[in-house]
Structures are given as structure tokens and as C-alpha cells.
Amino acid sequence: MGADLGKFAHLHLHSEYSLLDGACRFDTLFDRCKELGMGAVALTDHGNLFGSLQFYKQARRHGVRPIIGCEVYVSPTGRADRTSRDARRNQHFVLLAENEEGYRNLSRLTSLAYMEGFYYKPRIDKELLAEHGGGLIGLSACLKGVVSDYLVNDDMTGAQRSIDDYVQIFGPGNFYMEIMDHGIDLQKKVNEGILSLAKKNGLPLVATNDCHYLRAEDHSMHDVLLCIQTGKTLDAEKRLRFDVNEFYMKTPEQMIALFGHLNGAIKNTLALAERCDAEIKTNQRLLPNYHPPEGMTQDGYLRELALEGLKRRYHDRHDDPDIRKRFEFELKTIHEMGFDSYFLVVWDFIAFARRRGIPVGPGRGSGAGSIVAYSLAITDIEPLEHGLFFERFLNPERISMPDFDIDFCPERREEVINYVREKYGARNVAQIITFGRMKAKAAVRDVGRVMGLPISDVEKVCKMIP
């Protein structure tokens, strides 16, 4: 991007996608970065990349370099372990994507953490890191990190063994010893070990602050958030809490005051920010490829199927000049924009559902404006009669992916999904995630419960909210 990165870059930050734990919101994060003169920032949510695309787009829009990362959970025993005494003991490890290969590997690792390693948390292990570590830079993380976890228990042998493993996995220059100072006594003890081991092993230091909220004054708000997460009240004696008010986005001057005397700790934040330039490519046509019958092309097969459907839908009107003109225009546009396979894939799984007697909806959205889709029985709404425009669905002047909104019977929808997985490959099929947001009334009720306020008072406030 060639932008001025400033004096320091935060490389350890949790957004609202570290659910009910992080409170750095994207709509204010980048304004804060610019206010503090920082030209780059990393996103390292706990165990997921849920916010990475939104983070990337908004950062670029604000002229801030986005560094895509994740604070992953690493099982010290192995991702398949669900029975040993240490099965629930997870170590933290920060991964930053240096390039496109790194972003792809980070995506793969976080997916496998849920699909293969999930046990209370989405976990990976050293075996997966060795397989998918290309293009990634590792930081040793916080007090629960892959090195600090041993230092907390005075296990220098375990800490050294862990360092040896990660240096071997990531190679020279790709593993950094992360150093933090939140004014916690235990952290001071651990930092002595971090500095000693970094010097002994010739490893670079990088200074970070574990940012969970943007400003110091947000501490009490974040404490309420933790109570909502854990189902506790503010006055509960035994609950998760951040005892110090240091987990915010500190200024470059504050970070330099803390770590400026340590060789490379501040400069390495900028060096890593300069290295990490992974791009998330959007508007790619990553579609499964439909294989037509032998001897036929995709566009030829699509035309044949659509013509059969046109006759079936319109009977003796199928040769009407207006109908045929619209039909030919749509087929030409579909082919020129490269979406023959897309239409065939959608036709295929809808045809499967109809053969199996699985109820299919009539179609919603702009796809209902396609006469080809109507002919293929993808939709059941006749577009000409209702004055629907095909150009709202596909327009050569505005290249974007078409999107059919299709409803299946909820009781038998899984049969359709399994059919698509089996035919087009499980790696080519995904289900989208939906995030629920705490709207005003729900937030007031949760905060009222956490603060121990009378329910009647809370409800009075809720009734005042439109």
C-alpha cells in the first residue's frame, strides 16, 4: 500500500468477533488508528476469522493496512485428544498472514480447528501447523501462550522444547517472542523468561498489547461484557475479570515507553506490518464445474434443457417473438458472462429435490426475473407477466455473481445438501453463518441482570425503547 505505518503497529487485537470477549468495533477502530498515527493494525480474534473480510474492507477504505491474523488455540497433546487430563488445556498462539498463501493456510487451519479439533474450543495442533504453516508468521502470544504457559509453571525445559518445535515449524525469521506488560505481577516474572529465552535462541522480540477494547475508559463496559459471557453478575466474587485496566489500544508513545529499551521490540511491529500484505480477493468465480453429457458443451446442454422447459411452460406460445427474444437475450448474456455452469448446477440440485418429492419454494429475489430460470423450473414465477427485469439479476455492465434465493422444506433440506456434497465435493460446499446481534432491548436486559438491577426497573426502561 506504500502508506506511512507510523511509529508502532498493534499486532494483537480482539474485535467483537471474539464473541462477548473482544469489544473493538470496526466502525471506530480505524478512526482510532488514524487518530494515533498508526498506519497498520492486525486482527487476531480468538480461534476464528469471522470478521476478517469486514475488517479487511473497512481498513482499506480508511487507508489503514489490514493485517489478517488469528489467536488460535493449540492443543499441547493433539487435536484429537478429548480424554486425557490435559484435553481441555489449550495454549494460545498468534498467527499472522504474510501473503495470500498464508491467508489460505490460516483459513484452512481455523476450519480444521472446528471440524477436527473442536473440544470446548476450536483447536489445532503442531501437526496441522507443520502441514499448513506456509506464508504464516507466529507470535508466542499472551500468558496462556505456547511459551508463557510453561514459564508460568517454572518449566524452562518445556518452554525451550516448545520454542524448538515452533522454530522448526516456521523456520528462521518467522517465529517471534511476544512481550507484553499489563502491569500484572505474573507477567513480570514471565517476561524475564521470555527475554532470557529470546536471547539464548537468537529470536526476535515483538512488543504487543492484548487489545480487547479501544480506550482505557471502556474497561467497565468490557467488564460487563465478560459478565454477560459467563452468566455472572458484577458483584460475583468468583468470576472472569481483567483485574487491571490495561487491555486497550495504547498509543505508540505508551508502547515505546514500555518497550523502547528492548532491542527490536518496537521496530519489529513495523517490520511485520510491512511484511504482512495478504490480499483477500473478492468477486472471484469459485464455482463447481458442471459436467454435461458426453459430446455436449455446457452452453449447448443449458440451451437444450431451457428449450425443453420453455415449451413445457408456455405450450403453444413458446415461439411468441417477445418470449423468444427475451429467452435468447438471457442465454447469450449467461454464456458471455460465464455462468452456464452456475445455472446447470442450480437446475441440477433443484431437479433432484423435485424428483425426491422435497418441497421447493417458488423463488425469491432478482432471480425471479429470469425466463431461463423459469424454463428450467428453478423459479415458478413467470417474469413477463409480472414485468420483472432480467438485468436486476445479471447485467453485463455490472459484473457480479448471480444469486438464486431458494427455499427447501426444512425437514428434508439436508438431503439436498448431501446430494450437492456428494456430486460436487464436500470442499466445494459450505453453509453460511449468521451472527445474532444484541439489539437495544436485549442489551438493556442483559446489562440490567449483570448489574443486579430489579427486573421491574429494567423492563420500564425496555418499554421506553421504540
C-alpha positions in Angstrom: 0.0 0.0 0.0 3.0 2.3 0.5 1.4 4.2 3.3 3.2 5.6 6.3 2.9 3.0 9.1 3.8 5.4 11.9 5.9 4.6 14.9 4.2 1.4 16.1 1.6 -1.2 14.9 -0.7 -3.2 17.2 -0.4 -6.9 16.2 -2.7 -8.4 18.9 -6.3 -7.2 18.9 -9.7 -8.7 19.5 -12.8 -7.4 17.8 -16.5 -8.1 18.6 -16.0 -11.4 16.8 -14.1 -12.6 19.8 -17.6 -13.1 21.0 -18.5 -11.4 24.3 -14.8 -11.0 25.0 -13.4 -8.5 22.4 -15.0 -5.1 22.2 -13.0 -3.4 19.4 -15.6 -2.5 16.8 -14.6 -1.8 13.2 -16.7 1.3 12.9 -14.5 3.1 15.4 -11.2 1.0 15.2 -9.8 2.6 12.1 -10.6 6.2 13.2 -8.7 5.4 16.4 -5.7 4.1 14.4 -5.6 7.3 12.4 -6.0 9.4 15.5 -3.0 7.7 17.0 -1.0 7.9 13.8 -0.8 4.2 13.2 -1.0 3.1 9.5 -1.5 -0.6 10.2 -3.3 -2.9 12.6 -3.8 -6.6 13.0 -7.0 -8.6 13.7 -6.3 -11.6 15.9 -9.7 -12.9 17.2 -9.9 -16.0 19.3 -10.0 -19.1 17.1 -11.8 -17.6 14.1 -11.7 -15.4 11.0 -15.3 -14.4 11.2 -14.6 -10.7 11.0 -11.6 -10.9 8.6 -13.4 -9.8 5.4 -15.3 -6.9 7.0 -12.0 -5.9 8.8 -10.1 -6.0 5.5 -12.6 -4.0 3.5 -13.1 -1.3 6.1 -9.3 -1.0 6.8 -8.6 -0.5 3.1 -11.4 2.1 2.9 -9.8 4.1 5.7 -6.3 3.8 4.3 -5.1 1.6 7.1 -3.1 -1.6 6.2 -5.1 -4.6 7.4 -3.0 -7.5 8.9 -5.1 -10.7 8.9 -4.4 -12.9 11.8 -5.9 -15.2 14.5 -5.1 -16.1 18.1 -5.5 -19.8 17.7 -6.0 -22.4 20.4 -3.3 -25.1 20.2 -3.7 -28.4 22.0 -0.4 -29.4 23.7 -1.4 -33.1 23.4 -3.1 -33.3 20.0 -6.3 -32.0 18.4 -7.9 -35.5 18.6 -7.4 -35.7 22.4 -10.7 -35.5 24.2 -10.0 -37.8 27.2 -6.6 -37.0 28.8 -6.2 -34.8 31.8 -4.8 -32.1 29.6 -7.5 -32.4 26.9 -9.1 -29.0 27.9 -5.7 -27.3 28.4 -5.3 -25.0 25.3 -2.3 -22.8 24.6 -2.7 -19.6 22.7 -0.6 -18.8 19.6 -0.9 -15.8 17.3 -0.7 -16.3 13.5 -0.3 -13.5 11.0 -0.8 -14.0 7.3 2.2 -12.7 5.4 0.7 -13.2 1.9 -2.1 -15.0 0.0 -0.6 -18.4 0.8 -0.7 -17.5 4.5 -4.3 -16.3 4.3 -5.3 -19.6 2.6 -3.5 -21.6 5.2 -4.9 -19.6 8.1 -8.4 -20.2 6.7 -7.6 -23.9 6.4 -6.3 -24.1 10.0 -9.3 -22.3 11.5 -11.7 -24.5 9.6 -9.9 -27.7 10.7 -9.9 -26.4 14.2 -13.7 -26.6 14.2 -14.1 -29.7 12.0 -11.4 -31.9 13.5 -10.2 -30.4 16.8 -13.3 -28.9 18.5 -13.4 -29.7 22.2 -14.9 -26.8 24.2 -12.7 -24.6 21.9 -11.7 -24.9 18.2 -8.2 -26.4 18.5 -5.3 -27.1 16.2 -2.0 -28.8 17.0 1.6 -28.7 15.9 1.0 -31.4 13.2 -1.5 -29.1 11.5 0.8 -26.1 11.8 3.6 -28.1 10.2 1.3 -29.0 7.2 -0.2 -25.6 6.8 2.4 -23.1 8.1 3.5 -21.7 4.7 3.1 -17.9 4.5 2.4 -17.6 8.2 4.3 -15.7 10.9 3.9 -17.0 14.5 4.0 -14.9 17.7 4.2 -16.6 21.1 1.1 -14.8 22.4 -0.1 -14.0 26.0 0.2 -15.5 29.4 -1.6 -18.5 28.1 0.8 -18.7 25.1 2.8 -21.6 23.8 5.9 -20.4 25.7 4.4 -18.4 28.6 2.2 -21.4 29.7 5.4 -23.2 30.7 7.1 -20.2 32.3 4.0 -19.6 34.5 4.7 -23.0 36.0 8.5 -22.5 36.1 9.0 -25.1 33.5 12.0 -23.8 31.5 12.6 -27.2 29.9 9.0 -27.2 28.5 9.4 -23.7 27.3 12.6 -24.4 25.5 11.1 -27.6 23.9 8.1 -25.5 22.7 10.5 -22.9 21.1 12.4 -25.6 19.4 9.2 -27.1 17.9 7.9 -23.7 16.6 11.3 -22.6 15.2 11.4 -25.9 13.3 7.8 -25.5 12.0 8.1 -21.9 10.9 11.8 -21.5 10.0 14.2 -18.7 10.7 12.7 -15.2 10.9 9.1 -16.4 11.1 8.7 -17.0 14.8 8.7 -14.1 17.2 8.8 -13.9 21.0 5.8 -11.7 22.0 6.3 -9.5 25.0 3.5 -7.7 26.9 3.2 -5.6 30.0 -0.2 -5.0 31.5 1.1 -4.3 35.0 0.4 -7.9 36.1 2.9 -9.3 38.6 2.8 -12.8 37.0 3.6 -11.1 33.6 6.8 -9.5 35.0 8.0 -13.0 36.0 7.1 -14.5 32.6 8.8 -11.6 30.8 12.1 -12.4 32.4 11.9 -15.8 31.0 10.8 -14.5 27.6 13.8 -12.2 27.4 16.2 -14.9 28.5 14.9 -17.4 26.0 14.8 -14.9 23.2 18.5 -14.1 23.8 19.5 -17.7 24.2 17.8 -18.8 21.0 18.6 -15.7 18.9 14.9 -15.0 18.4 13.4 -11.5 17.6 11.1 -9.8 20.1 7.9 -8.1 19.2 6.0 -5.8 21.6 2.2 -6.1 21.8 -0.7 -5.1 23.9 -3.6 -7.5 24.3 -6.2 -5.1 23.0 -9.8 -6.1 24.0 -11.2 -2.5 23.9 -10.2 0.7 22.3 -9.9 3.2 25.1 -9.0 3.0 28.8 -12.4 4.3 29.8 -14.0 1.3 28.0 -12.8 -1.0 30.8 -16.0 -1.0 32.8 -18.1 -1.7 29.7 -15.8 -4.6 28.8 -16.2 -6.0 32.4 -20.0 -6.0 31.8 -19.4 -7.9 28.6 -17.4 -10.6 30.3 -20.2 -11.0 32.9 -22.7 -11.5 30.1 -20.4 -14.1 28.5 -20.0 -16.1 31.7 -23.5 -15.6 33.1 -22.3 -13.8 36.2 -23.1 -10.5 37.9 -20.7 -7.7 38.6 -20.7 -8.4 42.4 -19.9 -12.1 42.0 -16.7 -12.9 43.9 -15.5 -15.8 41.7 -15.8 -14.7 38.0 -13.7 -14.0 35.0 -12.3 -10.5 35.2 -9.5 -8.3 33.9 -8.1 -7.0 37.1 -6.1 -4.2 35.5 -7.3 -1.5 33.1 -4.5 -2.1 30.5 -6.1 -4.1 27.8 -6.9 -1.2 25.4 -5.3 0.2 22.3 -2.4 2.1 23.7 -0.7 5.0 21.9 2.7 4.5 20.2 4.2 6.7 22.8 2.9 4.4 25.6 4.2 1.3 23.9 7.6 2.9 23.3 7.8 3.9 26.9 7.2 0.3 27.9 9.4 -1.5 25.4 11.6 1.1 23.6 14.6 -0.1 25.6 14.3 -3.6 24.2 16.2 -4.1 21.0 13.8 -4.5 18.1 10.6 -4.9 20.1 9.0 -1.7 18.7 10.7 -1.7 15.3 9.7 -5.3 14.6 6.0 -4.3 14.9 6.5 -2.1 11.8 8.7 -4.7 10.1 6.0 -7.3 10.4 3.3 -4.8 9.3 5.4 -4.1 6.2 5.8 -7.9 5.5 2.1 -8.8 6.0 0.3 -7.8 2.9 -2.2 -10.6 2.4 -5.0 -9.8 0.0 -8.5 -11.1 0.2 -9.6 -11.5 -3.3 -13.3 -10.8 -3.8 -15.6 -11.2 -6.8 -13.9 -14.4 -7.8 -15.9 -17.1 -9.6 -15.1 -20.0 -7.4 -17.9 -22.3 -8.8 -18.1 -26.0 -9.1 -17.9 -27.2 -12.7 -20.9 -29.0 -14.1 -20.1 -31.8 -16.5 -22.7 -32.1 -19.3 -23.4 -35.4 -21.1 -20.5 -36.6 -23.3 -20.2 -34.7 -26.5 -22.0 -31.7 -25.3 -20.8 -28.3 -24.1 -22.2 -26.5 -21.0 -23.9 -23.8 -23.1 -25.3 -26.4 -25.5 -26.7 -28.5 -22.8 -28.1 -25.5 -21.0 -29.8 -24.4 -24.2 -31.3 -27.8 -24.8 -32.7 -28.0 -21.2 -34.0 -24.5 -21.3 -35.8 -25.0 -24.7 -37.5 -28.1 -23.4 -38.6 -26.2 -20.4 -39.8 -23.2 -22.5 -42.1 -25.5 -24.5 -43.4 -27.1 -21.3 -44.0 -23.7 -19.6 -45.5 -21.8 -22.5 -47.0 -24.7 -24.6 -48.1 -23.2 -27.9 -46.8 -19.8 -27.0 -43.2 -20.8 -26.8 -42.5 -19.3 -30.3 -44.0 -16.0 -29.4 -41.5 -13.3 -30.7 -41.4 -11.4 -27.4 -40.8 -14.6 -25.4 -38.1 -15.9 -27.7 -36.3 -12.6 -27.9 -36.1 -12.4 -24.1 -35.1 -16.1 -24.0 -32.3 -15.7 -26.5 -31.0 -12.5 -24.9 -30.8 -14.2 -21.5 -29.0 -17.3 -22.8 -26.5 -15.0 -24.7 -25.9 -12.9 -21.5 -25.5 -16.0 -19.3 -22.9 -17.5 -21.7 -20.9 -14.3 -22.3 -20.7 -13.7 -18.5 -19.5 -17.3 -17.9 -22.5 -18.5 -15.9 -23.6 -21.6 -17.9 -22.2 -23.9 -15.3 -23.8 -22.0 -12.4 -27.3 -22.3 -14.0 -26.8 -26.0 -14.6 -25.7 -26.7 -11.0 -28.7 -24.9 -9.6 -31.0 -26.7 -12.0 -29.4 -30.0 -11.1 -30.0 -29.9 -7.3 -33.5 -28.4 -7.7 -34.3 -31.2 -10.2 -33.0 -33.7 -7.6 -35.3 -32.2 -4.9 -38.3 -32.4 -7.2 -37.6 -36.0 -8.2 -37.4 -36.9 -4.5 -40.6 -35.0 -3.6 -38.9 -32.5 -1.5 -40.9 -29.2 -1.4 -39.1 -26.3 -3.2 -40.1 -22.7 -2.9 -41.2 -20.6 -6.0 -38.1 -18.4 -5.9 -37.3 -15.1 -4.3 -35.3 -12.1 -5.2 -33.9 -10.9 -8.5 -33.6 -14.4 -9.9 -37.3 -14.5 -10.4 -36.8 -12.1 -13.3 -35.1 -14.7 -15.5 -37.2 -16.5 -18.1 -34.4 -19.1 -18.5 -34.7 -19.8 -14.7 -38.4 -20.1 -15.1 -38.0 -22.5 -18.1 -35.6 -24.7 -16.0 -38.1 -24.8 -13.1 -35.6 -23.0 -10.9 -38.3 -20.5 -10.3 -42.1 -20.8 -10.6 -42.8 -17.1 -11.3 -43.5 -16.1 -14.9 -41.3 -12.9 -15.3 -43.0 -11.3 -18.4 -46.5 -11.4 -16.8 -45.2 -9.7 -13.7 -42.9 -7.2 -15.5 -39.7 -8.5 -13.9 -36.4 -7.4 -15.4 -33.5 -9.9 -16.0 -31.0 -7.1 -15.7 -31.6 -6.9 -12.0 -30.2 -10.5 -11.8 -27.5 -10.4 -14.4 -26.1 -7.3 -16.0 -23.0 -7.3 -18.3 -22.3 -3.7 -17.3 -22.2 -4.6 -13.6 -20.3 -7.8 -13.2 -21.4 -9.6 -10.0 -22.3 -13.1 -9.0 -25.9 -14.1 -9.6 -27.7 -15.3 -6.6 -30.8 -17.5 -6.6 -32.7 -17.5 -3.3 -34.2 -20.9 -3.0 -36.2 -22.4 -0.1 -36.4 -26.1 0.6 -38.5 -27.9 3.1 -36.6 -27.6 6.4 -37.3 -31.2 7.4 -35.7 -32.5 4.2 -33.2 -29.8 3.3 -30.3 -31.9 4.5 -31.0 -34.4 1.7 -30.4 -31.7 -0.9 -27.2 -30.5 0.9 -25.9 -34.1 1.0 -26.6 -34.6 -2.7 -24.6 -31.5 -3.6 -21.7 -32.6 -1.3 -21.6 -36.0 -2.9 -21.8 -34.7 -6.5 -19.6 -31.6 -6.4 -17.3 -32.5 -3.5 -17.6 -31.6 0.2 -14.8 -29.0 -0.2 -17.0 -27.1 -2.7 -20.0 -26.8 -0.4 -20.4 -24.5 2.6 -23.2 -23.2 4.7 -23.2 -19.6 5.7 -23.0 -18.4 9.2 -25.5 -15.9 10.7 -24.5 -13.7 13.6 -27.1 -12.6 16.1 -26.6 -9.0 17.4 -27.6 -7.7 20.7 -30.2 -5.1 19.9 -31.2 -2.3 22.3 -33.8 -4.1 24.4 -31.8 -7.4 24.7 -28.7 -5.4 25.7 -30.5 -3.5 28.4 -31.9 -6.7 29.8 -28.5 -8.3 29.9 -26.8 -5.3 31.4 -29.6 -4.9 34.0 -29.2 -8.6 35.0 -25.4 -8.2 35.3 -25.7 -5.1 37.4 -28.2 -6.8 39.7 -31.0 -4.2 39.0 -34.6 -5.0 39.8 -36.3 -6.7 36.8 -39.2 -4.2 37.1 -36.9 -1.3 36.6 -35.2 -2.9 33.7 -38.5 -3.6 32.0 -39.6 0.0 32.4 -36.5 1.1 30.5 -37.1 -1.5 27.8 -40.7 -0.3 27.3 -39.3 3.2 26.6 -37.2 1.9 23.7 -39.0 2.2 20.3 
